[in-house]
Amino acid sequence: MSPAAAAGASTGEDDTAPRTMRAASTVPSAERANYAKRLKALQSHYRSSNCRFWVFEEVALPGAFIEFTEADDEQTLTNAHTSAPFKTLDPSRVYQEVDL
């Protein structure tokens, strides 16, 4: 289930389809403004690559972020990470939702 669907939001997507996702976290110091610009560029890139992109900031630790990128299949996500405007440590490292 996508983060939006898990939060009860309707995504307009098939929320029963398997998800392929990658998460990355970072804690920028005084670079918050530059980080925000980077996130805008990533959001644009992932949207144009048929992916979804979310960023969350930890409530108890301002400046600690976690980024999620999601696609309907592994190849789409891997391709998007490979061609991202900022280097991804290992573009082929993704997670797939487990049916419980």
Residue, then its C-alpha position, 0 to 999 in steps of 0.5 A: m500500500s502506498p504511503a498515501a493509501a496507508a494514511g487513508a488518502s485516495t490516490g486514484e491508483d489500484d491500491t491492491a497492486p504490488r508496490t516497488m519502493r526505495a527509501a532514503s534518509t538524510v539530515p541536512s544541517a544549514e543546507r535546508a534551502n539547497y535541500a528543498k531545491r534538490l527535492k523540487a528537482l527530484q519531484s519533477h524528475y520522478r513525476s516525468s519518469n512515471c514514479r511517485f515521490w514523497v518526503f517526510e520530516e521527523v516531527a521530533l527531529p527537525g531536519a531529519f528527512i526520509e524520501f520515498t520513491e515508488a513505481d508500479d514495477e522495479q524496472t521503472l523505478t531502477n531506470a528513474h533512479t539511474s537517470a536521476p539528477f542527483k546520484t543514487l547510491d545503488p539505483s538497483r536496490v529497491y524494496q517490494e511490498v510483501d503481502l501479509 
